[in-house]
Amino acid sequence: MWVSEFGTCHTGADCIDGATGQGLWFAGIRQYLREADIDWAYWAWNGTQARGTSRTYGEEETYGVLDRTWQKPALPALQTALGALQAATEHP
């Protein structure tokens, strides 16, 4: 199984781990993916928005892993949380 395009905001620690809302959901999906050893793709890596409906080219992508400069993580805790999902628990 492979889960595609899940994500969370990078605007604060409550986006990663929280008692309610997005942080609670994101903690739960990470636990499920880790325990089931499910492969995944994160939305989004980029630090700025592309063109598209309801998008403003060059504006901050608040779901992106990278900051607006694309040089460092926007929220290091998000990168750490995703890194914890990378260790395989079973053979390929």
C-alpha positions in Angstrom: 0.0 0.0 0.0 1.1 3.6 -0.7 -0.4 6.7 0.7 -0.1 9.8 -1.5 -0.3 13.5 -0.8 -0.9 13.8 2.9 0.3 16.8 4.8 -0.1 19.4 7.5 0.7 23.1 7.9 4.1 24.3 9.0 2.9 27.4 10.8 3.3 26.1 14.3 4.0 23.1 16.6 0.3 22.5 16.9 0.3 21.5 13.2 2.6 18.5 14.1 1.3 17.3 17.4 -1.7 18.7 19.1 -4.7 17.7 21.2 -7.2 18.8 18.5 -7.5 19.6 14.9 -4.7 19.2 12.3 -2.0 18.3 14.8 -4.1 15.4 16.3 -4.8 14.2 12.8 -1.2 14.4 11.6 0.0 12.5 14.7 -2.5 9.8 14.1 -1.7 9.3 10.4 2.0 9.2 11.2 1.4 6.5 13.8 -0.6 4.5 11.4 1.9 4.8 8.6 4.8 3.9 10.9 3.1 0.9 12.6 1.8 -0.5 9.3 5.1 0.2 7.4 3.2 2.0 4.6 5.1 3.9 2.0 4.0 7.5 1.4 4.4 10.8 -0.4 4.2 14.1 1.4 2.3 17.2 0.1 4.3 19.4 -0.4 8.1 19.7 -0.5 8.2 23.2 -2.1 8.4 26.4 -0.1 6.4 28.5 -2.5 3.1 28.2 -4.4 2.9 27.3 -8.1 0.3 28.7 -10.4 -3.2 27.3 -10.2 -6.7 27.8 -9.0 -6.7 29.6 -5.7 -2.9 29.8 -5.7 -0.7 32.9 -5.8 2.6 32.2 -7.7 5.6 32.7 -5.4 3.6 33.1 -2.1 4.5 30.8 0.8 3.3 27.2 0.6 2.1 26.8 4.2 2.0 23.0 3.7 5.5 22.8 2.3 8.4 21.3 4.1 10.8 24.0 2.9 10.7 27.7 3.7 10.1 30.5 1.1 13.8 30.4 0.1 13.8 26.6 -0.5 17.0 26.6 1.6 15.9 25.1 4.9 12.9 23.6 6.6 10.1 26.0 7.4 9.4 24.1 10.6 12.2 21.7 11.7 9.8 19.7 13.8 7.9 18.8 10.5 11.1 17.5 8.9 11.9 15.5 12.1 8.4 14.0 12.2 8.7 12.9 8.5 12.2 11.5 9.0 10.9 9.2 11.7 8.6 7.6 9.1 11.5 6.6 6.9 12.9 3.6 8.7 11.5 0.4 7.2 10.2 -2.1 9.7 10.0 -5.0 7.2 12.0 -6.1 4.1 11.2 -4.5 0.7 
